[in-house]
Amino acid sequence: MYNHIKGDSDVINFELYPPDLLLYYDYSLVLQASCRSYFEQLGDADFSLFSQTLSYKRAALIQNAIVCLGITNTSLTKDNILVLGNMCCFLDAEYIQTSDPFILEELKTCEDSTNDQRTAVENLLMTGATPYGIVSQWISGTLEKLGMLPLHFTSDFYAHINKREMRNFVRYFKKVLKRNGVGREKRRKWIKEIRKARRRKSKRSVDARCEVGEITSVTVSDESFPFDYSDISQFEYCLMPTFVKEHLNSITDKVDEDDYLKIVLNKLNEAYSNSSSIPENEVQQFGPMSRVATVEDIRAWTITELDTLELLMVSSDGPWNLTVAEAVVLKYLSVEGNKLGSLELNIIQGEILCSLGTDVLMNISYQSLREMDPPDVSSCSLEKKKLLFHIIRQESTNTRSAAAVSADEYQLTQPYLGGADSEFVQSLVQSNINMDMPTFTSLDQEVVLNLSVSNVKDLLGTNVAELKSYENNSLVQNWTSRQLQSELNRLGVGLMGGRADTTASSSSPNTAVTVTPGAATNATGVPSNPTNATGVTLNPTNATGVTSNPTNATGVTSNPTNATGVPSNPTNATGVPSNPTNATGVPSNPTNATGVTSNPTNATGVTSNPTNATGVTSKPTNATGVTSNPTNATNPSNSSTAVPGSSSGGSTGGSNNVTTTTTAATTIKGHASRIRSDAGFSFLVMLTLLYFM
């Protein structure tokens, strides 16, 4: 039904639907004009249905209700309270203490409360401004009218009530609690608060003797027992070992508090001190008293029958200390013929099953797991989850890792999927199983983190929208943070928290990048020259826009169209356009501050012969416009030789560029004299020589 209406925006007759169903209805679809009608129906829902993971939904609903009703402060009117209904059980203490006293009527049915809420209720009652009057004048009947509220009162509050009235109320309320199935743990806390209140008014016995009266069958038959033994020392002095042995069941049925139960167990041990063990029929009557036993106590118990194990494991008797519970199970298994079959597994289940060692669990058969009720193994260690999953998969008909899993097989393995490996989970992806979120969040984290967004979408199927509801779950958060947000957006559920998409970005030529030399499809996405010394050399179409000479020793040399806009000589050893004879490597025109003479029409102002050993001599038709004798390596004395092609001029200098070798030699000598004065000359020459070797 929920799937039928969850997306409908025209649902206005909310009274047609069960209140619990409306807990999951998308409130954003509720029209403002209909919001009161929605919350009036929702007020009867069981808000405890929300798990801890989804508790934020409950808080959101309460906040939306406050906005809908126009509530602007913590003083709720009776009308507000009637609409909120069961939501009142989850209001902050400030609302309880400052609202209309009618709020107590709604709080009567609350199953639990926080310490702050209890204090607020007690403070409201202590004002005497409620229909229940002054607390110190209350009688048993007044307490009876308060529903389940007395279950949460503290000893400070109970201290204001008359002892006789309290005894009468205890007789009445114990029956109510049992009739309503209230757990023993809550009953223990309640009776403990009452005894604390009584001790404040009772004079503690200083003598090691029974003063209240020896405990008999008549004493125990009173519904208020052991109310009159608020002094625990009196309970101990007045309880005889022989009486415990004969009336054990009656005593344990009335005694709830652990300290009192420990005294009962000690008295029983005393009664059997001359025996090597306590008979099995006695052990079957232990009930809540078993929860205060030690491993040492267990050694004296007789546990051979399945019925005994079942009676000891009754959950309503309270939680076990897991070490002691394990001792109970091992005591049973020590009997020849006893094993962890399906019946035994149904009895122990959950935390106790997980408390057993792997050496015990590995003896469980596939058939036993198959026949038992679906267990809760969430508290098991990962090692134990994997072991149980291995057992349930032992006789699987699906042995191919890539094969889809049938619905029956999925249902069988579902409770144990916390131990499933990636291979099996991948097979579920293609099986159209519509995994629910509780199962998904029970998976091994390492397995989940290896799933892609499309994997998760296929795995959850129709339940994928619930990812949003579980976005605060640690597993979901970890998985989400590893996915690209663009991929998460494709799910269409509003799940946020993914990684930002990476886009190509330009980088400076000075940025150090580690790449795979010679790989056109380099992992960084930057193609490289396989002969480049550093693996950084880029071609003219490089993604960063930095064009370079692939044979350059450093991978930096770029041509005149370099993306940085700095014209350069592609044969320059350092990749920096320069006059090979210039000490600074910076070509300049005749008016240059460094005084380096150059052809003013040259793009860089440097004329050079690339075949010259020193990188100085240039030919007369040189592109830089400096005419020279191509055969004059370093000798300026060859001044009479005409320059071939001088009548046609240089490429940039025109007819006025024809000169003699003497002029060229003189110019070279002028350059050389300046270069020698520079400390960097020798370094530059060495680089040039190395390049042409």
C-alpha positions as CSV (number, residue, x, y, z in Angstrom):
1,M,0.0,0.0,0.0
2,Y,2.9,2.4,0.8
3,N,4.4,1.8,-2.6
4,H,1.0,2.6,-4.1
5,I,0.6,6.0,-2.4
6,K,4.2,7.1,-1.7
7,G,4.4,9.1,-4.9
8,D,0.8,10.4,-5.1
9,S,0.4,14.1,-4.6
10,D,-3.4,14.0,-4.4
11,V,-3.7,12.0,-1.2
12,I,-6.0,14.1,1.0
13,N,-8.1,11.6,2.8
14,F,-5.4,10.5,5.3
15,E,-7.9,8.8,7.5
16,L,-8.3,6.1,4.9
17,Y,-4.7,4.9,5.6
18,P,-3.2,3.2,8.7
19,P,-1.3,5.7,10.8
20,D,1.9,3.7,10.7
21,L,1.9,3.8,6.9
22,L,1.9,7.6,7.0
23,L,5.2,7.6,8.9
24,Y,6.9,6.9,5.5
25,Y,4.7,9.1,3.3
26,D,6.7,11.9,1.7
27,Y,5.6,15.0,3.7
28,S,6.7,17.3,0.8
29,L,3.6,16.1,-1.1
30,V,1.2,17.1,1.7
31,L,-0.5,20.4,0.9
32,Q,-0.4,23.1,3.5
33,A,-4.1,23.2,3.6
34,S,-4.2,19.4,4.5
35,C,-1.2,19.2,6.9
36,R,-3.4,19.3,10.0
37,S,-5.5,16.4,8.8
38,Y,-2.3,14.5,8.0
39,F,-0.9,15.0,11.5
40,E,-4.2,14.3,13.2
41,Q,-4.1,10.8,11.6
42,L,-0.3,10.4,12.1
43,G,-0.6,11.2,15.9
44,D,-1.9,7.6,16.4
45,A,1.2,6.0,14.7
46,D,3.9,4.0,16.6
47,F,6.9,6.3,16.3
48,S,9.1,3.7,17.9
49,L,9.1,1.9,14.5
50,F,11.8,4.2,13.3
51,S,15.2,2.5,13.8
52,Q,18.1,4.5,15.2
53,T,19.3,5.0,11.6
54,L,16.0,6.6,10.7
55,S,15.3,8.5,13.9
56,Y,16.0,11.7,12.1
57,K,12.7,11.1,10.2
58,R,10.8,11.2,13.4
59,A,12.5,14.4,14.5
60,A,11.7,15.9,11.1
61,L,8.0,15.0,11.3
62,I,7.7,16.5,14.8
63,Q,9.3,19.7,13.5
64,N,7.0,19.8,10.5
65,A,4.0,19.3,12.8
66,I,5.1,22.3,14.9
67,V,5.4,24.4,11.8
68,C,2.0,23.2,10.4
69,L,0.2,24.0,13.7
70,G,1.8,27.5,14.0
71,I,3.5,26.7,17.3
72,T,6.0,29.4,18.1
73,N,7.0,28.5,21.7
74,T,7.2,25.5,24.1
75,S,3.7,26.2,25.6
76,L,1.4,23.7,23.9
77,T,-2.3,24.1,24.1
78,K,-4.7,21.2,24.6
79,D,-5.6,21.4,20.9
80,N,-1.9,21.2,19.9
81,I,-1.5,18.2,22.2
82,L,-4.5,16.4,20.7
83,V,-3.1,16.7,17.2
84,L,0.4,15.7,18.1
85,G,-0.8,12.5,19.9
86,N,2.0,10.0,20.2
87,M,4.5,12.5,19.1
88,C,4.3,14.0,22.6
89,C,6.4,11.0,23.8
90,F,9.4,12.4,21.9
91,L,9.1,16.1,22.8
92,D,11.9,17.9,24.6
93,A,11.5,18.4,28.3
94,E,10.8,22.1,27.9
95,Y,7.5,21.4,26.1
96,I,6.4,19.0,28.9
97,Q,7.1,21.3,31.7
98,T,5.5,24.4,30.2
99,S,2.5,23.0,28.3
100,D,-1.1,22.5,29.3
101,P,-1.3,19.7,32.0
102,F,-3.3,17.7,29.5
103,I,0.0,16.6,28.0
104,L,0.2,14.1,30.9
105,E,-2.7,12.2,29.3
106,E,-0.7,11.6,26.2
107,L,2.5,10.7,28.1
108,K,0.6,8.0,30.0
109,T,1.0,5.6,27.1
110,C,4.7,6.3,26.3
111,E,6.9,3.1,26.5
112,D,10.0,4.9,27.6
113,S,11.3,8.4,28.4
114,T,14.6,10.2,28.8
115,N,16.0,11.4,32.1
116,D,15.1,15.0,31.2
117,Q,11.5,14.0,30.3
118,R,11.1,12.1,33.7
119,T,12.3,15.2,35.5
120,A,10.0,17.4,33.6
121,V,6.9,15.2,34.3
122,E,7.8,15.0,38.0
123,N,8.2,18.8,38.2
124,L,4.9,19.3,36.5
125,L,3.2,17.0,39.0
126,M,4.9,18.5,42.0
127,T,3.4,21.9,41.2
128,G,0.0,20.4,42.3
129,A,-1.5,22.3,39.4
130,T,-2.7,19.2,37.6
131,P,-5.9,17.2,38.0
132,Y,-4.0,14.8,40.3
133,G,-3.5,17.3,43.1
134,I,-0.7,17.4,45.7
135,V,1.6,14.5,45.5
136,S,2.1,14.0,49.2
137,Q,-1.7,13.4,49.5
138,W,-1.8,10.7,46.8
139,I,-3.3,7.3,47.4
140,S,-2.8,4.1,45.5
141,G,-5.7,5.0,43.3
142,T,-4.1,8.2,42.2
143,L,-1.0,6.4,41.0
144,E,-3.2,3.9,39.2
145,K,-4.8,6.6,37.1
146,L,-1.4,7.7,35.8
147,G,-1.1,4.7,33.4
148,M,2.5,3.8,32.7
149,L,4.0,7.0,34.0
150,P,4.8,5.5,37.4
151,L,7.1,3.1,35.7
152,H,9.5,6.0,35.0
153,F,9.3,7.8,38.4
154,T,12.5,8.2,40.4
155,S,13.1,7.4,44.1
156,D,13.0,11.2,44.8
157,F,9.4,11.3,43.6
158,Y,8.3,8.1,45.3
159,A,9.7,9.3,48.6
160,H,6.7,11.7,48.9
161,I,4.2,8.9,48.9
162,N,2.9,7.1,52.0
163,K,4.4,3.6,52.6
164,R,1.0,1.9,52.9
165,E,-0.3,3.4,49.7
166,M,2.9,2.5,48.0
167,R,2.6,-1.2,49.0
168,N,-1.0,-1.3,47.7
169,F,0.1,0.3,44.4
170,V,3.0,-2.2,44.0
171,R,0.6,-5.1,44.4
172,Y,-1.6,-3.6,41.6
173,F,1.1,-2.4,39.3
174,K,3.1,-5.6,39.2
175,K,0.1,-7.3,37.7
176,V,-0.3,-4.6,35.1
177,L,3.3,-4.8,34.1
178,K,3.2,-8.5,33.6
179,R,-0.1,-8.3,31.8
180,N,1.3,-5.7,29.4
181,G,4.4,-7.7,28.7
182,V,6.8,-5.2,30.2
183,G,10.3,-6.6,30.2
184,R,11.9,-7.7,33.4
185,E,14.7,-5.1,33.0
186,K,12.2,-2.2,33.1
187,R,10.5,-3.8,36.1
188,R,13.8,-4.1,37.9
189,K,14.6,-0.5,37.4
190,W,11.1,0.5,38.7
191,I,11.2,-1.6,41.8
192,K,14.8,-0.5,42.5
193,E,13.6,3.1,42.6
194,I,10.8,2.2,45.0
195,R,13.2,0.4,47.4
196,K,15.6,3.3,47.3
197,A,12.8,5.6,48.4
198,R,11.8,3.2,51.2
199,R,15.4,2.9,52.5
200,R,15.5,6.6,53.1
201,K,12.7,6.3,55.6
202,S,13.7,2.9,57.1
203,K,16.2,2.5,59.9
204,R,18.9,0.2,58.7
205,S,19.4,-2.9,60.9
206,V,22.7,-2.9,62.7
207,D,22.3,-6.4,64.1
208,A,23.0,-9.5,62.0
209,R,19.6,-11.0,62.7
210,C,16.1,-11.0,61.1
211,E,13.9,-8.2,62.5
212,V,11.3,-7.8,59.8
213,G,10.2,-11.5,59.9
214,E,11.3,-14.8,58.5
215,I,10.3,-15.2,54.9
216,T,7.6,-17.9,54.5
217,S,5.3,-19.1,51.8
218,V,2.7,-16.6,53.1
219,T,5.2,-13.8,52.8
220,V,6.1,-14.7,49.3
221,S,2.4,-15.1,48.2
222,D,1.9,-11.4,48.7
223,E,2.0,-9.5,45.4
224,S,4.1,-6.8,47.0
225,F,6.9,-9.2,48.1
226,P,9.7,-8.3,48.9
227,F,8.5,-4.7,49.3
228,D,8.8,-4.9,53.2
229,Y,12.4,-6.0,52.9
230,S,13.7,-2.7,51.5
231,D,16.8,-3.2,53.7
232,I,18.6,-5.9,51.7
233,S,20.4,-7.1,54.8
234,Q,17.0,-8.0,56.3
235,F,16.2,-10.0,53.2
236,E,19.4,-11.9,53.6
237,Y,18.9,-12.6,57.3
238,C,15.3,-13.6,56.9
239,L,15.7,-15.9,53.9
240,M,16.6,-19.5,54.8
241,P,18.5,-21.9,52.5
242,T,16.0,-24.7,53.0
243,F,13.1,-22.4,52.1
244,V,14.8,-21.4,48.9
245,K,15.3,-25.0,47.9
246,E,11.6,-25.8,48.5
247,H,10.1,-22.6,47.1
248,L,12.6,-21.5,44.5
249,N,10.0,-20.9,41.7
250,S,7.8,-18.7,43.9
251,I,10.7,-16.6,45.0
252,T,12.2,-16.0,41.6
253,D,8.8,-15.1,40.2
254,K,8.5,-12.2,42.7
255,V,12.1,-11.0,43.1
256,D,13.4,-8.8,40.3
257,E,16.4,-6.8,41.6
258,D,19.8,-8.3,40.9
259,D,21.2,-7.8,44.4
260,Y,18.2,-9.8,45.8
261,L,18.5,-12.5,43.2
262,K,22.2,-13.0,44.0
263,I,21.2,-13.6,47.7
264,V,18.7,-16.2,46.5
265,L,21.3,-18.0,44.4
266,N,23.8,-18.0,47.2
267,K,21.2,-19.5,49.6
268,L,20.5,-22.2,47.0
269,N,24.2,-23.0,46.6
270,E,24.4,-23.3,50.3
271,A,21.4,-25.7,50.3
272,Y,23.3,-27.9,47.9
273,S,26.7,-27.5,49.4
274,N,26.9,-31.2,50.1
275,S,26.1,-32.2,46.6
276,S,28.4,-32.2,43.6
277,S,25.7,-30.6,41.4
278,I,22.3,-28.9,41.4
279,P,19.6,-31.1,39.9
280,E,18.3,-30.3,36.5
281,N,14.7,-29.7,37.7
282,E,16.0,-27.0,40.0
283,V,18.0,-25.4,37.2
284,Q,14.9,-25.2,35.1
285,Q,13.3,-22.9,37.7
286,F,16.2,-20.4,37.8
287,G,14.6,-18.0,35.5
288,P,16.0,-14.4,36.0
289,M,18.2,-15.7,38.8
290,S,20.4,-17.4,36.1
291,R,21.5,-13.9,34.9
292,V,23.4,-13.2,38.1
293,A,25.4,-16.5,38.0
294,T,29.1,-16.7,37.3
295,V,31.0,-19.2,35.2
296,E,32.0,-20.9,38.5
297,D,28.3,-21.3,39.4
298,I,27.5,-22.9,36.0
299,R,29.9,-25.8,36.7
300,A,27.6,-27.1,39.3
301,W,24.5,-26.9,37.1
302,T,23.0,-30.0,35.4
303,I,22.2,-29.1,31.8
304,T,21.6,-32.2,29.6
305,E,18.1,-31.6,28.1
306,L,17.0,-29.2,25.4
307,D,14.2,-28.0,27.6
308,T,16.6,-26.9,30.2
309,L,18.6,-24.9,27.7
310,E,15.4,-23.3,26.4
311,L,14.2,-22.3,29.8
312,L,17.6,-20.8,30.6
313,M,17.6,-18.7,27.4
314,V,14.1,-17.1,27.8
315,S,14.7,-13.5,26.7
316,S,12.1,-12.0,29.0
317,D,14.3,-13.0,32.0
318,G,16.8,-10.4,30.9
319,P,20.1,-10.2,29.0
320,W,22.9,-12.6,29.6
321,N,26.5,-11.9,30.3
322,L,27.8,-13.4,27.1
323,T,30.8,-15.1,28.8
324,V,28.4,-16.9,31.2
325,A,25.9,-17.6,28.4
326,E,28.7,-19.3,26.4
327,A,29.5,-21.4,29.5
328,V,25.8,-22.5,29.6
329,V,25.9,-23.6,25.9
330,L,29.2,-25.4,26.3
331,K,27.8,-27.2,29.4
332,Y,25.0,-28.5,27.2
333,L,27.3,-29.5,24.3
334,S,29.6,-31.4,26.7
335,V,26.9,-34.0,27.0
336,E,27.4,-36.8,24.5
337,G,24.9,-36.6,21.6
338,N,24.1,-33.0,22.1
339,K,24.9,-30.6,19.2
340,L,24.0,-27.3,17.7
341,G,21.1,-28.5,15.6
342,S,18.3,-26.2,14.2
343,L,16.4,-26.4,17.5
344,E,19.4,-25.4,19.6
345,L,20.2,-22.6,17.2
346,N,16.6,-21.2,17.4
347,I,17.0,-21.2,21.2
348,I,20.3,-19.3,21.5
349,Q,20.3,-17.1,18.3
350,G,21.7,-13.6,18.1
351,E,24.4,-12.4,20.5
352,I,24.8,-15.7,22.2
353,L,25.3,-17.5,18.9
354,C,28.0,-14.9,18.0
355,S,29.7,-15.3,21.4
356,L,30.6,-18.9,20.6
357,G,34.1,-19.6,19.4
358,T,34.8,-20.5,15.7
359,D,35.8,-24.0,16.8
360,V,32.2,-24.5,18.0
361,L,30.5,-22.7,15.1
362,M,32.4,-24.7,12.4
363,N,30.6,-27.8,13.7
364,I,27.2,-26.4,12.6
365,S,25.9,-28.2,9.6
366,Y,24.4,-26.7,6.4
367,Q,21.1,-28.5,7.2
368,S,20.9,-27.0,10.7
369,L,21.3,-23.5,9.3
370,R,18.8,-24.2,6.5
371,E,16.1,-25.4,8.9
372,M,16.5,-22.8,11.7
373,D,14.7,-19.5,11.8
374,P,16.5,-16.6,10.2
375,P,19.1,-15.5,12.8
376,D,20.4,-12.1,13.7
377,V,24.2,-12.4,13.3
378,S,24.8,-8.6,13.2
379,S,26.9,-8.8,16.4
380,C,29.2,-11.5,15.1
381,S,32.7,-10.7,14.1
382,L,33.5,-10.6,10.4
383,E,35.4,-13.8,10.8
384,K,32.4,-15.6,12.2
385,K,30.1,-14.0,9.6
386,K,32.3,-15.4,6.8
387,L,32.3,-18.8,8.5
388,L,28.5,-19.0,8.7
389,F,28.2,-17.8,5.1
390,H,30.6,-20.4,4.0
391,I,28.5,-23.1,5.7
392,I,25.2,-21.9,4.2
393,R,26.8,-21.9,0.7
394,Q,28.4,-25.4,1.0
395,E,25.6,-27.2,-0.8
396,S,24.6,-24.4,-3.2
397,T,23.5,-25.5,-6.6
398,N,24.9,-22.3,-8.0
399,T,28.7,-22.8,-8.3
400,R,29.4,-20.3,-11.1
401,S,30.5,-17.0,-9.7
402,A,28.9,-15.1,-12.5
403,A,25.6,-16.9,-12.4
404,A,22.5,-15.1,-11.2
405,V,21.2,-16.2,-7.7
406,S,17.6,-17.5,-7.5
407,A,15.0,-16.0,-5.2
408,D,15.0,-19.1,-2.9
409,E,18.8,-19.1,-2.6
410,Y,18.9,-15.4,-1.8
411,Q,16.3,-15.8,0.9
412,L,18.3,-18.6,2.4
413,T,21.6,-16.7,2.4
414,Q,20.2,-13.3,3.3
415,P,20.8,-13.5,7.1
416,Y,24.4,-14.4,6.5
417,L,25.3,-11.9,3.7
418,G,27.5,-9.9,6.2
419,G,30.1,-12.6,5.5
420,A,29.6,-12.7,1.7
421,D,32.5,-11.9,-0.6
422,S,32.6,-9.5,-3.5
423,E,32.2,-12.4,-6.0
424,F,28.8,-13.4,-4.5
425,V,27.6,-9.9,-4.1
426,Q,28.4,-9.2,-7.8
427,S,26.3,-12.2,-8.7
428,L,23.4,-10.6,-6.7
429,V,23.8,-7.5,-8.8
430,Q,22.4,-9.2,-11.8
431,S,19.8,-11.3,-10.0
432,N,17.0,-8.7,-9.7
433,I,16.6,-9.4,-5.9
434,N,15.7,-5.8,-4.8
435,M,17.9,-6.0,-1.6
436,D,16.5,-4.0,1.3
437,M,18.6,-1.4,3.0
438,P,19.0,-3.2,6.4
439,T,20.6,-6.1,4.4
440,F,22.7,-3.8,2.3
441,T,24.1,-2.0,5.4
442,S,24.9,-5.4,6.9
443,L,27.3,-6.2,4.1
444,D,31.1,-6.2,4.6
445,Q,32.3,-2.7,4.2
446,E,35.2,-3.7,1.9
447,V,32.7,-5.4,-0.4
448,V,30.4,-2.4,-0.5
449,L,33.2,0.1,-1.2
450,N,34.1,-1.9,-4.4
451,L,30.6,-1.5,-5.8
452,S,30.0,1.1,-8.5
453,V,26.9,3.3,-8.6
454,S,25.3,1.2,-11.3
455,N,26.1,-2.0,-9.2
456,V,24.2,-0.5,-6.2
457,K,21.3,0.6,-8.3
458,D,20.9,-2.9,-9.7
459,L,21.4,-4.5,-6.3
460,L,18.8,-2.4,-4.5
461,G,16.4,-2.4,-7.4
462,T,13.0,-0.9,-6.3
463,N,14.6,0.0,-2.9
464,V,17.2,2.3,-4.3
465,A,15.2,5.4,-3.2
466,E,15.8,4.3,0.4
467,L,19.5,5.2,0.0
468,K,18.5,8.8,0.8
469,S,16.9,7.6,4.1
470,Y,20.1,5.9,5.1
471,E,22.5,8.7,4.0
472,N,23.6,9.2,7.6
473,N,24.6,5.5,7.9
474,S,28.4,5.2,8.2
475,L,28.6,2.6,5.5
476,V,26.5,4.5,3.1
477,Q,28.5,7.7,3.8
478,N,31.8,5.9,3.2
479,W,30.5,4.5,-0.1
480,T,29.0,7.8,-1.2
481,S,32.2,9.7,-0.6
482,R,34.1,7.5,-3.0
483,Q,31.6,8.0,-5.9
484,L,31.5,10.8,-8.4
485,Q,28.6,13.1,-7.6
486,S,27.6,13.1,-11.3
487,E,27.1,9.3,-11.0
488,L,25.1,9.6,-7.8
489,N,22.9,12.2,-9.5
490,R,21.9,9.5,-12.0
491,L,20.2,7.6,-9.2
492,G,17.6,10.4,-9.0
493,V,17.2,10.0,-5.2
494,G,18.9,13.2,-4.0
495,L,21.9,11.5,-2.5
496,M,24.8,13.9,-1.9
497,G,28.3,13.7,-0.6
498,G,30.1,12.3,-3.7
499,R,33.4,13.5,-5.2
500,A,33.5,16.4,-7.5
501,D,34.1,15.5,-11.2
502,T,37.6,16.2,-12.4
503,T,38.1,18.3,-15.6
504,A,41.1,18.9,-17.7
505,S,43.1,21.9,-16.4
506,S,46.1,23.8,-17.9
507,S,49.4,23.6,-16.1
508,S,52.4,25.9,-16.1
509,P,55.6,24.7,-17.9
510,N,57.2,24.9,-14.5
511,T,54.9,22.3,-12.9
512,A,56.6,19.0,-12.1
513,V,54.5,16.1,-13.5
514,T,55.4,12.5,-13.2
515,V,54.4,10.6,-16.3
516,T,55.2,7.4,-18.0
517,P,57.9,8.1,-20.6
518,G,57.0,7.4,-24.2
519,A,53.4,6.5,-23.6
520,A,51.0,8.2,-25.9
521,T,48.2,7.3,-23.6
522,N,50.0,8.3,-20.4
523,A,48.1,7.7,-17.2
524,T,48.0,11.4,-16.5
525,G,46.4,12.1,-19.9
526,V,49.5,14.0,-21.1
527,P,51.2,12.5,-24.2
528,S,54.9,12.3,-23.9
529,N,58.0,11.9,-26.3
530,P,59.5,8.5,-25.7
531,T,63.0,9.9,-26.3
532,N,62.6,12.7,-23.8
533,A,64.9,12.5,-20.9
534,T,62.3,13.4,-18.3
535,G,59.2,12.1,-20.0
536,V,57.7,15.6,-20.0
537,T,58.4,16.7,-23.6
538,L,55.2,17.8,-25.3
539,N,54.3,18.1,-29.0
540,P,52.8,21.2,-30.5
541,T,49.3,19.9,-29.9
542,N,49.9,19.2,-26.2
543,A,46.7,19.6,-24.1
544,T,48.4,22.3,-22.0
545,G,49.1,24.3,-25.1
546,V,52.9,24.4,-24.5
547,T,54.7,23.4,-27.8
548,S,58.1,22.0,-27.5
549,N,60.9,20.3,-29.4
550,P,60.7,16.6,-28.9
551,T,64.5,16.2,-29.2
552,N,65.2,18.8,-26.6
553,A,67.4,17.5,-23.8
554,T,65.2,19.0,-21.1
555,G,61.9,18.8,-22.8
556,V,61.4,22.6,-22.5
557,T,62.5,24.0,-25.9
558,S,59.6,25.5,-27.8
559,N,59.2,27.1,-31.2
560,P,58.3,30.8,-31.9
561,T,54.6,29.9,-31.6
562,N,55.1,28.6,-28.1
563,A,51.9,28.9,-26.0
564,T,53.8,31.2,-23.5
565,G,54.4,33.7,-26.3
566,V,58.2,33.6,-25.9
567,P,59.8,32.9,-29.3
568,S,62.7,30.5,-29.1
569,N,65.3,28.7,-31.2
570,P,64.2,25.0,-31.5
571,T,67.9,23.9,-31.6
572,N,68.9,25.8,-28.5
573,A,70.4,23.4,-26.0
574,T,68.5,24.9,-23.0
575,G,65.3,25.7,-24.8
576,V,65.8,29.4,-24.1
577,P,66.1,31.6,-27.3
578,S,69.5,33.2,-27.1
579,N,72.7,34.2,-28.9
580,P,75.0,31.3,-28.4
581,T,77.9,33.7,-27.8
582,N,75.9,36.0,-25.5
583,A,76.9,35.5,-21.8
584,T,73.4,36.1,-20.6
585,G,71.7,34.2,-23.3
586,V,69.4,37.2,-23.9
587,P,69.7,38.5,-27.5
588,S,69.4,42.2,-27.7
589,N,69.4,45.0,-30.4
590,P,72.1,47.6,-30.8
591,T,70.5,49.8,-28.2
592,N,70.2,46.9,-25.7
593,A,71.3,47.8,-22.2
594,T,73.8,45.0,-22.2
595,G,75.6,46.5,-25.2
596,V,75.2,43.4,-27.4
597,T,75.2,44.4,-31.1
598,S,72.6,42.6,-33.2
599,N,70.7,42.9,-36.4
600,P,67.7,45.2,-35.6
601,T,65.5,43.3,-38.0
602,N,66.2,39.9,-36.3
603,A,63.3,38.5,-34.3
604,T,65.6,37.8,-31.4
605,G,68.6,39.9,-32.3
606,V,70.9,36.9,-32.5
607,T,72.7,35.7,-35.6
608,S,74.4,32.4,-35.4
609,N,75.6,29.5,-37.6
610,P,74.1,26.3,-36.2
611,T,77.1,24.3,-37.6
612,N,79.7,26.5,-36.0
613,A,81.7,24.7,-33.3
614,T,81.3,27.6,-31.0
615,G,77.9,28.6,-32.2
616,V,79.2,32.0,-33.4
617,T,79.8,32.0,-37.2
618,S,76.8,32.7,-39.4
619,K,76.2,32.6,-43.2
620,P,75.4,35.8,-45.2
621,T,71.8,34.7,-45.9
622,N,71.1,33.8,-42.3
623,A,67.5,34.3,-41.3
624,T,68.6,36.6,-38.6
625,G,70.0,39.1,-41.1
626,V,73.7,38.9,-40.2
627,T,75.9,38.2,-43.3
628,S,79.0,36.0,-42.7
629,N,81.4,33.6,-44.4
630,P,80.1,30.1,-43.8
631,T,83.6,28.7,-44.0
632,N,85.0,31.2,-41.4
633,A,84.8,29.3,-38.2
634,T,86.7,31.6,-36.0
635,N,89.3,33.4,-38.3
636,P,88.4,37.1,-38.8
637,S,91.5,37.7,-41.1
638,N,89.8,36.4,-44.2
639,S,88.4,39.8,-44.9
640,S,88.7,39.9,-48.8
641,T,86.4,37.0,-49.5
642,A,83.0,38.2,-50.9
643,V,79.9,36.8,-49.5
644,P,78.1,34.5,-52.0
645,G,74.6,35.6,-52.8
646,S,75.2,39.1,-51.5
647,S,73.4,40.7,-54.4
648,S,70.1,39.1,-53.5
649,G,70.3,40.0,-49.8
650,G,69.1,38.2,-46.7
651,S,65.7,37.0,-45.9
652,T,64.9,39.9,-43.7
653,G,67.7,42.4,-44.3
654,G,67.2,43.2,-48.1
655,S,70.0,44.4,-50.4
656,N,71.6,46.5,-47.6
657,N,72.6,43.3,-45.7
658,V,75.6,42.4,-48.0
659,T,78.8,42.8,-46.0
660,T,82.3,41.4,-46.0
661,T,83.7,38.7,-43.8
662,T,85.9,41.3,-42.1
663,T,82.7,43.0,-40.8
664,A,81.4,39.7,-39.7
665,A,84.6,38.8,-38.0
666,T,84.8,42.2,-36.3
667,T,81.3,41.8,-35.1
668,I,82.1,38.3,-33.8
669,K,85.2,39.5,-32.0
670,G,83.1,42.3,-30.3
671,H,80.6,39.7,-29.2
672,A,83.3,37.4,-27.9
673,S,85.0,40.0,-25.9
674,R,81.8,40.7,-24.1
675,I,81.0,37.0,-23.6
676,R,84.3,36.2,-22.1
677,S,83.7,38.8,-19.4
678,D,80.7,36.9,-18.3
679,A,80.9,34.1,-15.8
680,G,78.4,32.0,-17.6
681,F,80.3,31.8,-20.9
682,S,82.0,28.5,-20.4
683,F,78.8,26.9,-19.2
684,L,76.9,28.0,-22.3
685,V,79.6,26.9,-24.7
686,M,79.8,23.5,-23.0
687,L,76.1,23.0,-23.4
688,T,76.3,23.9,-27.1
689,L,79.2,21.5,-27.7
690,L,77.3,18.7,-25.9
691,Y,74.3,19.3,-28.0
692,F,76.2,18.9,-31.3
693,M,78.2,15.8,-30.2
